[in-house]
Amino acid sequence: MNLEKYGLTPRKTYFLVLITGMILSVITFNMEMELLAAGIIVGSVMLLSLVKRSAERPVFDERDISLAEESTHQAVMFTGALGGVFMIIVSIGMGLGKWGYPDWAAPYFLTWGGIVGLAALIEASKRLRGVK
């Protein structure tokens, strides 16, 4: 994949695929298209693997001091990957009508989503201001 002519480095492409896949899977899951959401997650993971394999140099290299901070993000992404696998399993189960969640659980999921959203906004504002 030679996307650099469009200004997309492998690292930017990696994050673009990651964020787009997450957003699309959440949207389709909320539209009650659970199987499609699971397919989007699987497709995103396959695209991320393709981006990493086709890059001329490692997308994330801990030896480079400018990328050393990414190791923490890698740990968070690993945790997110485990959550993604769980999400695929739950999406397939809900899409096939085998599983569901009780209505009383919705406020907990909304609270958790709010906390994650707030953490993302704080991290984004720190990056925009250049705070480390």
C-alpha positions as CSV (number, residue, x, y, z in Angstrom):
1,M,0.0,0.0,0.0
2,N,1.5,3.2,-1.1
3,L,-0.7,5.8,0.5
4,E,2.2,8.3,1.2
5,K,1.4,10.1,-2.0
6,Y,-1.9,11.1,-0.3
7,G,0.0,12.3,2.8
8,L,-0.8,9.1,4.8
9,T,2.2,7.5,6.5
10,P,1.8,3.9,7.7
11,R,1.4,5.2,11.2
12,K,-1.4,7.7,10.2
13,T,-3.0,4.9,8.1
14,Y,-2.9,2.6,11.1
15,F,-4.6,5.0,13.4
16,L,-7.2,6.0,10.7
17,V,-8.2,2.4,10.1
18,L,-8.3,1.8,13.9
19,I,-10.5,4.8,14.7
20,T,-12.8,4.3,11.6
21,G,-13.3,0.7,12.4
22,M,-14.2,1.5,16.0
23,I,-16.6,4.2,15.1
24,L,-18.3,2.1,12.4
25,S,-18.6,-1.0,14.6
26,V,-20.2,1.0,17.4
27,I,-22.6,2.7,15.0
28,T,-23.7,-0.5,13.4
29,F,-24.0,-2.2,16.8
30,N,-26.3,0.5,18.0
31,M,-28.4,0.2,14.9
32,E,-28.9,-3.5,16.0
33,M,-26.7,-4.8,13.2
34,E,-24.6,-6.9,15.5
35,L,-23.2,-9.3,12.9
36,L,-22.2,-6.5,10.7
37,A,-20.5,-4.8,13.7
38,A,-18.5,-8.0,14.3
39,G,-17.6,-8.2,10.7
40,I,-16.3,-4.6,10.7
41,I,-14.1,-5.4,13.8
42,V,-12.7,-8.4,12.1
43,G,-12.1,-6.5,8.8
44,S,-10.4,-3.6,10.7
45,V,-8.1,-6.1,12.4
46,M,-7.2,-7.6,9.1
47,L,-6.5,-4.2,7.6
48,L,-4.4,-3.2,10.6
49,S,-2.3,-6.3,10.1
50,L,-1.9,-5.5,6.4
51,V,-0.8,-1.9,7.2
52,K,1.9,-3.3,9.6
53,R,3.1,-5.9,7.2
54,S,3.3,-3.6,4.2
55,A,5.2,-0.8,6.0
56,E,8.8,-0.5,5.0
57,R,9.8,0.1,8.6
58,P,8.0,-0.8,11.9
59,V,4.9,1.2,12.5
60,F,5.7,1.2,16.2
61,D,9.4,0.8,17.2
62,E,10.2,1.1,20.9
63,R,13.9,1.8,20.1
64,D,13.0,5.1,18.6
65,I,12.8,7.6,21.5
66,S,10.0,9.6,19.8
67,L,7.9,6.4,19.7
68,A,8.8,5.2,23.2
69,E,5.7,6.7,24.6
70,E,3.7,4.5,22.3
71,S,4.6,1.4,24.4
72,T,2.1,2.5,27.0
73,H,-0.5,3.0,24.2
74,Q,0.3,-0.4,22.9
75,A,-0.6,-1.9,26.3
76,V,-3.9,0.0,26.2
77,M,-4.5,-1.2,22.7
78,F,-3.8,-4.8,23.7
79,T,-6.4,-4.4,26.4
80,G,-8.7,-2.9,23.8
81,A,-8.0,-5.9,21.5
82,L,-9.2,-8.2,24.2
83,G,-12.3,-6.1,24.6
84,G,-12.7,-6.2,20.8
85,V,-12.6,-10.0,20.8
86,F,-15.2,-10.0,23.5
87,M,-17.3,-7.5,21.5
88,I,-17.2,-9.7,18.5
89,I,-18.4,-12.7,20.5
90,V,-21.2,-10.7,22.2
91,S,-22.2,-9.1,18.8
92,I,-22.5,-12.5,17.2
93,G,-24.5,-13.8,20.1
94,M,-26.9,-10.9,20.1
95,G,-27.2,-10.9,16.3
96,L,-28.2,-14.6,16.4
97,G,-30.7,-13.8,19.2
98,K,-28.9,-16.0,21.8
99,W,-27.9,-13.3,24.2
100,G,-29.2,-10.0,25.4
101,Y,-28.6,-7.6,28.2
102,P,-31.2,-6.5,30.7
103,D,-32.7,-3.0,30.5
104,W,-31.3,-2.1,34.0
105,A,-27.7,-2.5,32.7
106,A,-28.0,0.3,30.1
107,P,-27.2,3.1,32.6
108,Y,-24.0,1.3,33.6
109,F,-22.9,1.0,29.9
110,L,-23.7,4.7,29.3
111,T,-21.7,5.7,32.4
112,W,-18.8,3.6,31.3
113,G,-19.0,5.2,27.8
114,G,-19.1,8.6,29.3
115,I,-16.0,8.0,31.3
116,V,-14.1,6.6,28.3
117,G,-15.3,9.6,26.2
118,L,-14.1,12.0,28.9
119,A,-10.7,10.3,29.1
120,A,-10.4,10.5,25.3
121,L,-11.2,14.2,25.3
122,I,-8.6,14.9,28.0
123,E,-6.0,13.0,26.1
124,A,-6.9,14.8,22.9
125,S,-6.7,18.2,24.5
126,K,-3.3,17.3,26.0
127,R,-2.0,16.3,22.6
128,L,-3.4,19.4,20.9
129,R,-1.7,21.6,23.5
130,G,1.5,19.6,23.4
131,V,1.4,18.6,27.1
132,K,3.2,15.4,28.0
